[in-house]
Amino acid sequence: MTSTAFLDQLDRSLRQLLATVQTELAPLELAQLNHKPAPAAWSILECLEHLNRYSRYYNPRFAHALDQPGPSTKREVRYSWLGRRFIDMMTPENAKKIKTFNYMNPRGSQLGGEVLTEFYAQQAQLRALLAQAHHANLNRKSVPVEFLRLIKMRLGEAFELQVLHAQRHVQQALRVRAEFPAAKAPTKPPLLVASM
């Protein structure tokens, strides 16, 4: 896939993801957003806070990679062996649970509406970075892996991994929502987002 088509597809996926959060999760009451289906399970807000923690790491690394001089390319997006492996593990279709690092695990956190606000801001920033990436070489290894910073991923595969990670955990949040009793339907209007 060409870099332009690749970036456009990631942006479409993010727009769909934000629309889903806006319509399905944002209208919920705070108690519902903090509901845990089981003691060891994450609540909806914990799912989103986990994504925020990764965005706090990756978005600045994406911005730094895009600021580095280098020839842009409209070539096919390529994957390293490691990048392909990470992407295969993270795809939402992969039902296998992946253990997270303690510092990225929000379980037990006191969370409020600010998690949703930050989530929208982080995803908007990611969309802006994707737009900026149209002038970058997506095949250049330039993004350090969060948990093993000596290893760098290609810019394109790191973008894809971040989008898949968001899809995976929004689906997890939707599964939590699906377990609500019918009497607990949303009662407030959704938090409005300036632009998606």
Residue pairs with C-beta under 8 A, 6 or more apart in sequence:
1 9
1 76
1 77
2 74
2 75
2 76
2 77
3 73
3 74
3 75
3 76
3 77
3 133
3 134
3 138
3 156
4 74
4 134
6 77
6 138
6 156
6 160
7 130
7 131
7 133
7 134
7 138
7 159
10 130
10 159
10 160
10 163
11 127
11 130
11 131
13 163
13 167
14 123
14 126
14 127
14 130
14 163
14 166
15 127
15 196
17 123
17 163
17 166
17 167
17 170
18 120
18 123
18 193
18 196
19 196
20 170
20 174
21 48
21 116
21 119
21 120
21 170
21 173
22 190
22 191
22 193
22 196
23 190
24 174
24 177
25 33
25 44
25 48
25 116
25 170
25 173
25 174
25 177
26 116
26 190
26 191
27 186
27 187
27 188
27 189
27 190
28 44
28 177
28 186
29 186
29 187
29 188
30 112
30 113
32 44
32 177
32 180
32 184
32 186
33 43
33 44
33 45
33 111
33 115
33 116
34 43
34 44
34 45
34 111
35 43
35 44
35 176
35 180
36 42
36 43
36 46
36 176
37 176
37 179
40 107
41 176
42 50
42 106
42 107
42 172
42 176
43 111
43 176
44 173
44 176
44 177
45 106
45 111
45 112
45 115
45 116
46 106
46 107
46 109
46 111
47 169
47 170
47 172
47 173
47 176
48 115
48 116
48 119
48 169
48 170
48 173
49 106
49 109
49 111
49 115
50 100
50 104
50 105
50 106
50 169
51 119
51 122
51 165
51 166
51 169
51 170
52 115
52 118
52 119
52 122
53 103
53 104
53 106
54 104
54 146
54 162
54 165
55 122
55 123
55 125
55 126
55 162
56 122
57 146
58 143
58 146
58 158
58 162
59 122
59 125
59 126
59 129
61 143
61 144
61 158
62 126
62 129
62 133
62 143
62 155
62 158
62 159
62 162
63 129
65 136
65 140
65 142
65 143
65 155
66 129
66 132
66 133
66 136
66 155
68 142
70 136
70 137
70 140
71 137
72 135
72 136
72 137
73 137
73 138
73 139
75 139
77 138
77 139
77 156
77 157
78 139
78 154
78 156
79 87
79 154
79 156
79 157
80 141
80 153
80 154
80 157
82 151
82 153
83 153
83 154
83 157
83 158
83 161
84 157
86 145
86 153
86 157
86 161
87 157
87 160
87 161
87 164
88 94
89 96
89 98
90 98
90 161
90 164
90 165
90 168
91 164
91 168
92 164
92 167
92 168
92 171
101 147
104 146
113 191
116 191
117 191
120 191
120 193
123 166
124 195
124 196
126 162
126 163
129 159
130 159
133 155
133 156
133 159
136 155
137 155
138 154
138 155
138 156
138 159
139 154
139 155
139 156
140 154
140 155
141 152
141 153
141 154
141 155
142 152
142 154
142 155
143 152
143 153
143 154
143 155
143 158
144 150
144 151
144 152
144 153
145 151
145 152
145 153
153 161
